[in-house]
Amino acid sequence: MKYLQSGGFQGHPLMRLTPVLAAMWLVGFGLTNFGHHSARMGLTPAPVASCHLGAEETFRKPCTCQAMLEVTHLHLPMMAMALLLLTHLLIFSPFTPGLQRGFISAVFAAALGNEAAGWLVCFVTLAFS
């Protein structure tokens, strides 16, 4: 704990290498995720809605609650770990505590909205697509 309080960790060369490599890894994850999503559903609301609600013309079945649970079950822990890593690094940044708190809250809220969007399209309204 004294190591963190004194700030000695900041001078250690590996304290910069690890976050940079992790960030590069997460950027790759983000790019492949975007590519996968855009190839599967496109970037407009109509294909997103047909993916979740089904499409008679392409014989696509609507998503079931079990399929949505499987996706959510896998996404929640992985997103939690990724967000924990990224927001933990923000804690050691020179920003004010209020700005840090706001950014961390916004990041977790955006991730929650992203996970909830599929459920909202299926069970509430197409407006969330």
C-alpha positions as CSV (number, residue, x, y, z in Angstrom):
1,M,0.0,0.0,0.0
2,K,2.9,2.4,0.7
3,Y,4.0,1.8,-2.8
4,L,0.8,3.2,-4.2
5,Q,0.6,6.0,-1.6
6,S,4.1,7.3,-2.3
7,G,3.7,7.2,-6.1
8,G,6.7,5.0,-6.6
9,F,4.8,2.9,-9.1
10,Q,4.8,5.8,-11.6
11,G,8.5,5.6,-12.2
12,H,8.5,1.8,-12.9
13,P,8.9,1.2,-16.7
14,L,6.5,-1.8,-16.7
15,M,3.7,0.4,-15.3
16,R,3.6,2.1,-18.7
17,L,4.2,-1.0,-20.8
18,T,1.3,-3.0,-19.4
19,P,-1.4,-0.4,-19.9
20,V,-0.2,0.4,-23.4
21,L,-0.3,-3.3,-24.4
22,A,-3.6,-3.8,-22.7
23,A,-5.0,-0.8,-24.5
24,M,-3.7,-2.0,-27.8
25,W,-5.4,-5.4,-27.2
26,L,-8.7,-3.7,-26.3
27,V,-8.5,-1.5,-29.4
28,G,-8.1,-4.7,-31.5
29,F,-11.1,-6.1,-29.6
30,G,-13.2,-3.0,-30.4
31,L,-12.3,-3.0,-34.1
32,T,-13.1,-6.7,-34.5
33,N,-16.3,-6.3,-32.5
34,F,-17.3,-3.4,-34.8
35,G,-16.4,-5.4,-37.9
36,H,-18.4,-8.4,-36.6
37,H,-21.4,-6.3,-35.8
38,S,-21.5,-4.4,-39.0
39,A,-21.0,-7.5,-41.1
40,R,-23.8,-9.3,-39.3
41,M,-26.3,-6.5,-38.9
42,G,-25.1,-3.5,-40.7
43,L,-25.2,0.0,-39.3
44,T,-28.8,1.0,-39.8
45,P,-31.8,0.2,-37.5
46,A,-33.7,-2.1,-39.9
47,P,-31.2,-5.0,-40.0
48,V,-30.8,-4.7,-36.2
49,A,-34.5,-5.0,-35.7
50,S,-34.8,-8.0,-38.1
51,C,-31.9,-9.7,-36.4
52,H,-33.6,-9.5,-33.0
53,L,-37.3,-9.8,-34.1
54,G,-36.8,-12.1,-37.1
55,A,-37.5,-11.6,-40.8
56,E,-39.9,-13.6,-42.8
57,E,-38.4,-12.8,-46.2
58,T,-35.0,-14.2,-45.1
59,F,-36.4,-17.0,-42.9
60,R,-34.7,-15.6,-39.9
61,K,-36.1,-16.6,-36.6
62,P,-36.5,-14.0,-33.8
63,C,-34.2,-14.1,-30.9
64,T,-35.4,-16.2,-28.0
65,C,-35.1,-15.2,-24.4
66,Q,-32.7,-18.1,-23.8
67,A,-30.4,-16.9,-26.7
68,M,-30.5,-13.3,-25.3
69,L,-29.6,-14.7,-21.8
70,E,-26.6,-16.6,-23.3
71,V,-25.3,-13.5,-24.9
72,T,-25.8,-11.4,-21.8
73,H,-24.3,-14.1,-19.6
74,L,-21.1,-14.0,-21.6
75,H,-20.9,-10.2,-22.1
76,L,-21.5,-9.1,-18.5
77,P,-18.3,-10.6,-16.9
78,M,-16.1,-9.8,-19.9
79,M,-17.3,-6.2,-20.1
80,A,-16.9,-5.9,-16.3
81,M,-13.3,-7.0,-16.5
82,A,-12.5,-4.7,-19.5
83,L,-14.2,-1.7,-17.8
84,L,-12.5,-2.5,-14.5
85,L,-9.1,-2.4,-16.2
86,L,-9.8,0.8,-18.1
87,T,-11.4,2.8,-15.3
88,H,-8.9,1.5,-12.7
89,L,-6.2,3.2,-14.8
90,L,-8.2,6.4,-14.8
91,I,-8.1,6.5,-11.1
92,F,-4.3,7.1,-11.2
93,S,-4.7,9.9,-13.8
94,P,-4.1,13.6,-12.8
95,F,-7.8,14.5,-13.4
96,T,-10.0,15.9,-10.6
97,P,-11.9,13.3,-8.6
98,G,-15.2,14.7,-9.8
99,L,-14.2,14.3,-13.4
100,Q,-12.9,10.8,-12.8
101,R,-16.1,9.9,-11.0
102,G,-18.2,11.3,-13.8
103,F,-16.2,9.5,-16.5
104,I,-16.2,6.2,-14.7
105,S,-20.0,6.4,-14.2
106,A,-20.6,7.4,-17.8
107,V,-18.5,4.5,-19.1
108,F,-20.4,1.9,-17.0
109,A,-23.7,3.5,-17.9
110,A,-22.9,3.3,-21.6
111,A,-21.9,-0.3,-21.2
112,L,-25.1,-1.1,-19.4
113,G,-27.1,0.7,-22.1
114,N,-25.3,-1.3,-24.8
115,E,-26.1,-4.6,-23.1
116,A,-29.7,-3.6,-22.5
117,A,-30.3,-2.4,-26.1
118,G,-30.9,-5.9,-27.5
119,W,-33.4,-6.7,-24.8
120,L,-35.1,-3.4,-25.3
121,V,-35.4,-4.0,-29.1
122,C,-36.9,-7.4,-28.5
123,F,-39.3,-6.7,-25.7
124,V,-40.0,-2.9,-25.6
125,T,-39.8,-1.0,-28.9
126,L,-37.9,-0.9,-32.2
127,A,-36.7,2.6,-31.3
128,F,-33.8,1.2,-29.4
129,S,-32.4,-0.3,-32.6
